[in-house]
Each structure stands twice: as structure tokens, then as C-alpha cells.
Amino acid sequence: MVKAPLKSAQEKLLLAARRLFCRAGIHATGISQILEEAGVARRSLYTHYGSKENLLKAVLDTEANMWFHWFDLDLPGLKCSNKDRILALFGLLENWFEKEDFFGCVFINAVAEREKDSAWVKDVAGAYRDQIIERLRALVVEGGAMDPEITTQKLGLIIEGAIITAMVTQNSKAAHIARLAAEDVLRCIECSTSLPGNSILSATAITHDSFHAPSDGGGNLIIGSKT
């Protein structure tokens, strides 16, 4: 059996901070807690990140990269219409929600916790969110939406609502319900265009079992009863 490579101190710190920031809160998590969770020396944190603030920025970067991986690699690799790629996103969300160390979205959590002197958190999270929404909008446009802006906003709200619901209820079924809501939105596109090859697959045609969210070794964000 091939053993998994040992994680570096830098990676251990990143994964530990990601878990603690989402599980306990950014402001409630101290450096000592991060070091204990990561199992590394204090010197390692200052060598690799310099400060807790820089570590938070690295966590936000990691979260964004997960989403970029989905939109830039996983979804484009599917041989189906753009509408079905949008629906497939909810399978990726379900995989994410089912991880034992899922505690919500670090973007949402960070902005909700920000203080007046931490405006940079909102700026960074907002910039990443804009890039993610742009990728979603591209799929919507290519799918033939009559009003891509409104359609994208609707889907964005459904996705963010699913993340928050999964965090609060500790139940991955939020992804399935969100997919049904997205199908209703996309059905409007179906009625407004007759482009061939754009039919929406049934709710069971693409399942979360077909996808595997990028693994960072520590997972992402809710603990829950998985049903």
C-alpha cells in the first residue's frame, strides 16, 4: 500500500486554520489553538505566514481555488449541455456538505464576522465571489438564458442558500433541494429557447456520486447527520 505523503508544517497550519475558523469562528480562534490543532511549533506559523491575518488570507485563497477547480476543470470535463453542468454543480456541493469537517463557507463566515477595522476581509471575499459568479454567468449565457443577469443572480442565491442551510441543519440534503430549485429556474430557459441539445437532465441523471470535490487533505467546512 502506498502511503500518503506527509503534510508540511505550512499545509498543516492552513488546514487547521480552515477547520477552526469555520467551526469556532475567526475571532474566537487564537494562534495557540491553531498551533495545537496543526501540531506544529509557533515558529512555523511566523515563518510561513507571518501573522494570523495572513493565514486567514491563505485560507480564503484555498477556498477560492476549490471553486475555481470546480468551474475550470470538473464541470467543463462533462460531456453535456451547459445547463446540465450548472445542475452538476449541486452534486459537487453535496459532496462538500457530506464531508465530516464541513462547517460552512469561509467567505460567508469571514464577512459575517468582520470588524470595522477588517474591511480587507470583505474586499477579498467579495472579489473572489465576483470571480465565481462570473464563471456561473458564463455557463448561464452559453445555456441560452434570455436574461442571464437575473438568472445568474437567482442561481447564486440558491447556491448560497444551500450552503447556509447545510451549515445550520447539518444535513447534505440541502444540495438536493437546491438542485430542484435550480431546475425550476433553468426550466424557464428551456421554455424560452429551442436550441437543440440543451434539454435539462432529470434530477437523477447527474448525481453527486459522479463527482469528487478536490481534496485538500483536510476537507472544507459542516459536521452533520448524513442521510
Order of alpha helices (4+ residues) and beta strands (2+ residues): alpha-alpha-alpha-alpha-alpha-alpha-alpha-alpha-alpha
